[in-house]
Amino acid sequence: MKPLSINEALDQLDQLAGRDISLLGIFCFEFEDVSLYHHPKGVRRPGYSSSIWLSTGTGSIGFDSRACERLHGKLVLVEGTLIKPDPYFGGCGHMSLWPAEIIGRSLQRPVS
């Protein structure tokens, strides 16, 4: 599966929602901001318009916080299911600020 950029995924959100995809983006792992941002930075859209919230779903499965801290600010590859926002909230993630969410099942550095 060819990785999509954040902007590509958001531009095709209606067609991709509910499907498994691969995303390539800059990983942010901060308090109230666990997300992927479009790369390269020079073509990011304003605010959160070029970012996707990252979650791991429910239950005991999640990402290792130490590994996530090491990946913060780096280009990563995430595989998972892309989700559109609930129409009642208008967005995803903390305070519904993100235009979409990916429920990730893998997070890693891309192979060059």
Backbone bond lengths (Angstrom), bond angles and torsions (degrees), N, CA, C in turn:
res aa  C-N    CA-C-N  psi(-1)  N-CA   C-N-CA  omega(-1)  CA-C   N-CA-C  phi
1 M - - - 1.444 - - 1.527 107.82 -
2 K 1.335 116.46 122.74 1.460 121.94 -178.46 1.531 109.30 -72.27
3 P 1.329 117.25 128.57 1.472 119.04 179.25 1.526 111.50 -66.47
4 L 1.304 114.97 141.94 1.458 122.19 176.07 1.518 109.37 -100.72
5 S 1.317 115.73 151.46 1.463 118.74 170.46 1.528 107.28 -77.31
6 I 1.316 116.33 166.99 1.461 120.58 178.62 1.530 110.07 -61.40
7 N 1.328 116.91 -46.53 1.467 120.01 -179.69 1.531 111.76 -61.62
8 E 1.327 117.37 -40.49 1.469 120.16 178.12 1.527 110.66 -61.09
9 A 1.325 116.70 -45.60 1.472 120.46 -179.81 1.527 111.07 -62.52
10 L 1.328 116.91 -42.70 1.461 119.69 -179.75 1.527 111.52 -68.67
11 D 1.319 117.77 -36.77 1.466 120.86 178.10 1.528 111.92 -65.58
12 Q 1.337 116.72 -24.50 1.472 121.79 -179.01 1.529 111.67 -112.08
13 L 1.312 117.28 22.26 1.465 121.70 -172.72 1.525 112.84 -55.15
14 D 1.312 118.33 -44.24 1.466 119.99 -178.92 1.526 111.89 -60.15
15 Q 1.330 117.70 -39.19 1.463 121.28 -179.34 1.528 112.59 -78.82
16 L 1.336 117.38 -30.16 1.464 121.20 -174.03 1.530 114.34 -94.25
17 A 1.311 117.69 -15.69 1.477 120.53 -176.72 1.521 110.80 -56.28
18 G 1.331 115.03 131.55 1.453 121.92 -179.82 1.519 114.16 85.84
19 R 1.321 117.04 -2.48 1.467 121.28 -178.89 1.520 111.09 -103.18
20 D 1.321 115.03 154.42 1.463 121.07 174.21 1.518 108.48 -78.23
21 I 1.332 115.77 131.77 1.461 121.68 179.80 1.518 109.47 -140.10
22 S 1.326 115.40 169.83 1.462 123.31 170.89 1.522 106.66 -116.07
23 L 1.324 116.15 133.44 1.464 122.60 179.78 1.514 110.01 -120.04
24 L 1.311 115.79 139.56 1.451 122.16 175.25 1.524 106.99 -115.42
25 G 1.321 117.20 122.27 1.456 120.47 -178.91 1.515 112.26 -165.33
26 I 1.324 115.08 175.32 1.464 121.86 177.13 1.523 107.98 -85.06
27 F 1.313 116.13 125.64 1.457 122.52 -175.52 1.522 110.99 -85.08
28 C 1.325 115.35 130.41 1.457 121.73 174.28 1.524 107.49 -114.67
29 F 1.319 116.59 125.34 1.462 121.86 179.29 1.513 107.83 -129.56
30 E 1.326 116.11 82.12 1.457 123.55 -178.96 1.519 109.77 -130.73
31 F 1.310 116.32 166.83 1.449 121.99 175.09 1.528 108.59 -57.20
32 E 1.317 117.42 124.46 1.462 124.99 179.00 1.530 113.87 64.65
33 D 1.324 117.74 17.09 1.457 121.35 174.98 1.526 109.51 -151.68
34 V 1.323 114.83 91.63 1.467 121.67 173.93 1.521 104.60 -118.09
35 S 1.321 114.97 100.20 1.452 118.65 -169.89 1.524 111.57 -156.77
36 L 1.317 113.94 176.22 1.460 122.55 175.79 1.520 107.92 -117.99
37 Y 1.329 116.09 137.21 1.457 122.30 179.58 1.519 109.34 -116.52
38 H 1.315 115.80 146.63 1.461 121.84 -177.70 1.531 111.13 -58.43
39 H 1.333 114.13 142.89 1.455 122.53 175.17 1.519 107.20 -127.20
40 P 1.287 120.85 129.15 1.463 127.22 10.38 1.530 112.82 -84.35
41 K 1.307 113.55 154.62 1.456 121.66 -175.69 1.529 112.52 -59.49
42 G 1.315 117.32 -32.12 1.461 122.31 -176.92 1.524 115.19 -60.93
43 V 1.330 117.82 -18.34 1.462 120.28 179.56 1.531 112.39 -115.73
44 R 1.318 116.50 20.52 1.463 120.22 174.74 1.515 110.33 -71.17
45 R 1.301 114.75 145.97 1.456 122.09 175.44 1.530 109.10 -85.54
46 P 1.326 118.05 163.68 1.473 120.22 -176.16 1.530 113.79 -62.56
47 G 1.324 115.26 153.24 1.468 122.13 175.61 1.520 112.47 59.56
48 Y 1.325 115.40 -130.36 1.463 121.68 -179.00 1.531 111.84 -96.15
49 S 1.322 117.69 8.56 1.466 122.31 -173.98 1.522 114.37 -65.48
50 S 1.327 117.82 -13.77 1.467 122.06 176.44 1.521 110.58 -120.32
51 S 1.342 115.64 41.39 1.465 119.27 179.58 1.524 110.43 -144.73
52 I 1.318 114.90 155.45 1.467 122.62 -179.85 1.521 108.19 -132.66
53 W 1.339 115.66 129.13 1.465 122.87 177.21 1.523 108.96 -64.38
54 L 1.321 117.06 141.40 1.464 122.45 179.34 1.515 109.62 -116.10
55 S 1.332 116.13 125.75 1.457 120.44 174.57 1.526 108.47 -134.60
56 T 1.325 115.03 171.56 1.456 119.57 -178.13 1.522 112.11 -117.79
57 G 1.318 118.05 12.60 1.453 120.37 179.70 1.511 110.93 82.14
58 T 1.327 115.95 -157.53 1.460 120.79 -176.05 1.520 110.70 -109.10
59 G 1.313 116.00 169.52 1.450 121.03 178.29 1.520 111.46 93.69
60 S 1.310 116.00 -162.74 1.459 120.83 -173.23 1.528 113.54 -89.02
61 I 1.321 118.23 -6.76 1.458 119.92 -178.45 1.521 109.35 -82.09
62 G 1.309 115.55 132.00 1.459 120.42 178.99 1.511 109.62 -161.05
63 F 1.324 115.85 -179.70 1.453 120.95 178.38 1.518 110.00 -87.35
64 D 1.319 116.99 148.16 1.452 123.63 176.61 1.527 108.27 -70.50
65 S 1.342 117.15 120.21 1.468 120.31 -174.56 1.528 112.46 -64.19
66 R 1.321 118.89 -34.82 1.475 120.22 177.58 1.516 111.43 -66.34
67 A 1.311 116.68 -41.51 1.469 119.90 177.51 1.529 109.75 -65.28
68 C 1.331 117.16 -39.13 1.466 120.84 178.55 1.525 111.06 -64.42
69 E 1.314 117.36 -39.12 1.469 120.44 177.67 1.529 110.72 -61.49
70 R 1.330 116.80 -39.11 1.467 120.65 179.23 1.530 111.76 -69.03
71 L 1.335 117.35 -28.58 1.462 121.60 -178.20 1.528 113.06 -88.88
72 H 1.329 117.04 -10.10 1.466 120.68 -178.84 1.533 110.50 -55.32
73 G 1.338 115.96 129.31 1.459 121.36 178.91 1.519 114.87 83.43
74 K 1.322 116.86 0.93 1.468 120.93 -177.50 1.529 110.93 -106.69
75 L 1.312 115.61 158.54 1.454 122.21 175.08 1.528 108.36 -71.69
76 V 1.335 116.66 127.81 1.465 121.15 -178.50 1.526 110.19 -132.96
77 L 1.308 114.22 163.67 1.452 123.54 174.32 1.524 107.15 -115.27
78 V 1.322 116.79 124.98 1.465 121.96 178.94 1.519 108.08 -120.52
79 E 1.327 115.78 132.09 1.450 121.00 173.45 1.519 107.65 -112.28
80 G 1.336 115.47 136.45 1.450 119.41 -179.65 1.518 111.23 174.79
81 T 1.331 115.38 -166.26 1.455 122.69 -177.43 1.517 109.67 -102.84
82 L 1.320 115.77 125.61 1.454 121.39 179.25 1.528 109.88 -81.90
83 I 1.329 115.79 135.27 1.465 121.92 -175.71 1.525 109.90 -124.59
84 K 1.327 116.10 135.00 1.467 121.76 172.49 1.529 108.42 -82.36
85 P 1.324 117.51 154.96 1.458 118.78 178.31 1.522 112.24 -68.22
86 D 1.314 115.53 151.62 1.455 122.25 172.94 1.528 107.28 -65.21
87 P 1.316 118.76 131.04 1.466 119.80 -176.60 1.531 113.73 -60.33
88 Y 1.326 118.23 -21.50 1.461 121.05 178.82 1.523 112.66 -77.47
89 F 1.349 116.66 -21.12 1.455 120.44 -179.26 1.531 112.54 -103.10
90 G 1.314 117.36 -30.23 1.454 121.17 178.15 1.508 115.23 77.54
91 G 1.305 117.88 1.93 1.458 121.51 179.26 1.511 110.52 -168.85
92 C 1.320 116.65 179.72 1.461 122.50 -178.35 1.522 109.35 -123.02
93 G 1.323 115.66 164.99 1.454 120.93 174.74 1.513 113.59 75.29
94 H 1.307 114.61 -166.14 1.462 122.30 -177.38 1.531 110.41 -57.94
95 M 1.308 116.79 124.25 1.470 123.66 178.80 1.540 111.96 59.33
96 S 1.330 117.63 20.60 1.468 123.45 178.86 1.529 112.98 54.33
97 L 1.328 116.57 38.71 1.466 121.18 -175.80 1.523 114.28 -84.72
98 W 1.330 118.21 -21.12 1.461 121.87 -174.06 1.524 110.31 -95.52
99 P 1.330 117.07 143.51 1.463 120.30 -177.30 1.535 115.10 -75.34
100 A 1.336 117.43 -11.51 1.464 121.55 179.59 1.528 108.93 -162.25
101 E 1.321 115.35 172.45 1.469 122.11 -179.84 1.515 108.35 -137.90
102 I 1.311 115.61 147.74 1.459 119.91 170.15 1.526 107.20 -121.08
103 I 1.324 115.19 128.86 1.464 120.23 174.22 1.520 105.17 -91.20
104 G 1.321 114.19 100.45 1.448 120.94 -172.31 1.512 113.99 -79.72
105 R 1.318 114.69 145.33 1.458 119.45 172.06 1.512 111.53 -119.50
106 S 1.364 116.88 -11.55 1.461 119.45 171.86 1.519 108.75 -148.33
107 L 1.318 114.10 146.34 1.465 123.40 -179.69 1.518 106.32 -140.34
108 Q 1.329 116.56 119.11 1.470 119.73 -177.56 1.510 110.61 -156.02
109 R 1.310 115.75 165.12 1.472 122.03 172.98 1.528 106.87 -72.37
110 P 1.329 117.90 139.91 1.463 119.24 178.02 1.529 111.32 -68.34
111 V 1.297 115.28 148.05 1.469 120.97 176.84 1.521 107.09 -82.93
112 S 1.323 116.36 128.45 1.468 120.37 -179.17 1.496 112.16 -82.60
